[in-house]
Every structure is written in C-alpha cells, then in structure tokens.
C-alpha cells in the first residue's frame, strides 16, 4: 500500500501536481490546509508566509495554523530574516527533507487504519456467519 500510494503521489506531482497531490493527501486523512501548505512547500526551497498564502489560496491565520502544526511535527523548518528594518522579522519556511519522507507518517497512519478496518470487516464476517449458522440450525 505504501509504495502504491507513494508512486501515485509521485505521478501526480508531475504535471497537475498542486490539486491532485492535495486530493491524494486528503484522501489519506491529511487536513486540506496542511496538504495545501505541504504541496506549496514541496514546490519551492524557502517560502515566506505571504507567498504561501498566495500559492495556497489561504488566509494568514490558516497558513499560520498549518505551519505551526507542521513545525510541531518536525516536518518544516523556519528561518528568520531581518532586512535591517525594525519590527518583526520575516519568516521563511521549507520542508525538512523530501516530500515522501515528510508524508510517511500520514501514510503509515492511513495503513494502520486500513489494517484495523480490514480486521473489523473480517470479524464482522465471522460473527455474521456464526449468526446465520445458528439461525439455520
């Protein structure tokens, strides 16, 4: 499953990467805003919040929440830049590695959920068959 999903993502990353990659990430449980930010960061080296807002079509608070979550997950690194001006520094962001290694925890979580569902379905079949056998006996 993991290799199939990663291959699918790699194919999607080619021509119509943005929207399709976001869709694939969402299909395995990644929140839309996180998927948008991850996709944008995978296409650039260092990106500031303003450019992330533009490329993702998100508002500043939405980008900040996604970045905060990705920073906590150690998926993104941040660098502060001062242009000799007063005030707050500009923050630049980038992925802490390749996209495939960054999304691996999401893939692993989706695979674990799939195994759990498969186990539940198997158990449901066993219980259903037992009940059907008891009803016909």
C-alpha positions in Angstrom: 0.0 0.0 0.0 2.7 2.5 1.0 4.6 2.0 -2.3 1.4 2.2 -4.3 0.4 5.5 -2.6 3.9 7.0 -2.9 4.0 6.1 -6.6 0.6 7.6 -7.1 1.8 10.8 -5.4 4.9 10.9 -7.5 2.9 10.6 -10.7 0.5 13.4 -9.5 3.4 15.6 -8.6 4.4 15.9 -12.3 2.0 18.0 -14.4 -1.1 18.8 -12.4 0.7 18.4 -9.0 -1.0 21.0 -6.9 -4.6 20.0 -6.9 -4.1 16.3 -7.4 -1.4 16.0 -4.7 -3.7 17.8 -2.3 -6.6 15.4 -3.1 -4.4 12.4 -2.6 -3.1 13.7 0.8 -6.7 14.5 1.8 -7.8 11.0 0.8 -5.5 9.5 3.4 -6.6 11.9 6.1 -4.4 15.0 5.9 -6.3 18.1 6.6 -6.8 20.3 3.5 -4.9 23.3 4.7 -1.9 21.1 5.7 -2.0 19.4 2.4 -2.0 22.8 0.6 0.9 24.1 2.6 2.9 20.8 2.2 2.3 20.9 -1.6 3.4 24.5 -1.9 6.5 23.9 0.2 7.4 20.9 -1.8 7.5 23.1 -5.0 9.8 25.7 -3.5 13.0 25.9 -1.5 12.3 28.7 1.0 8.9 30.3 1.1 7.5 33.1 3.2 4.0 33.3 4.7 2.8 35.8 2.2 3.8 33.6 -0.8 2.3 30.6 1.0 -1.0 32.5 1.4 -1.0 33.3 -2.4 0.0 29.8 -3.6 -2.4 28.0 -1.3 -5.3 30.4 -1.5 -5.5 30.6 2.3 -5.7 33.4 4.7 -2.8 34.3 7.0 -4.3 32.6 10.1 -4.9 29.4 8.2 -1.3 29.3 7.0 -0.1 30.0 10.5 -2.1 27.2 12.0 -0.9 24.8 9.3 2.8 25.9 9.7 2.5 25.6 13.5 1.3 22.0 13.2 3.9 21.1 10.6 6.6 22.7 12.8 5.4 20.6 15.8 5.6 17.5 13.7 9.1 18.5 12.7 8.2 18.5 9.0 9.1 22.1 8.4 12.0 24.3 9.4 11.8 28.1 9.8 14.4 30.8 9.3 14.0 34.4 10.4 15.3 37.1 8.2 15.8 40.7 9.1 16.3 43.2 6.3 17.9 45.8 8.5 14.5 47.1 9.3 12.8 47.5 12.6 9.9 45.3 13.6 9.2 41.7 13.3 11.5 39.5 11.1 10.2 37.8 8.0 9.9 34.0 8.5 10.9 31.7 5.7 9.8 28.1 5.6 10.8 24.9 3.9 10.3 21.1 4.2 12.8 19.3 6.4 13.6 16.7 3.8 11.9 15.2 0.8 8.2 15.2 0.4 8.0 11.4 0.6 9.7 11.2 3.9 7.7 14.1 5.2 4.3 12.5 4.4 5.4 9.0 5.5 3.8 9.4 9.0 0.5 10.2 7.2 0.9 7.1 5.0 1.7 4.9 8.0 -1.3 6.2 9.9 -3.6 5.5 6.9 -2.1 2.0 6.5 -2.7 1.3 10.2 -6.3 2.5 9.9 -6.8 0.3 6.8 -5.5 -2.8 8.7 -7.9 -2.0 11.6 -10.8 -1.7 9.2 -9.8 -5.0 7.5 -9.7 -6.7 10.8 -13.1 -5.3 11.8 -14.6 -6.5 8.5 -13.1 -9.9 8.9 -14.6 -10.2 12.4 -17.9 -8.9 11.2 -18.0 -11.7 8.6 -17.2 -14.3 11.2 -19.9 -13.0 13.5 -22.4 -12.8 10.7 -21.6 -16.3 9.5 -21.9 -17.7 13.1 -25.3 -16.0 13.5 -26.5 -17.3 10.1 -25.4 -20.8 11.0 -27.2 -20.6 14.4 -30.4 -19.3 12.7 -30.4 -22.3 10.3 -29.6 -24.9 12.9 
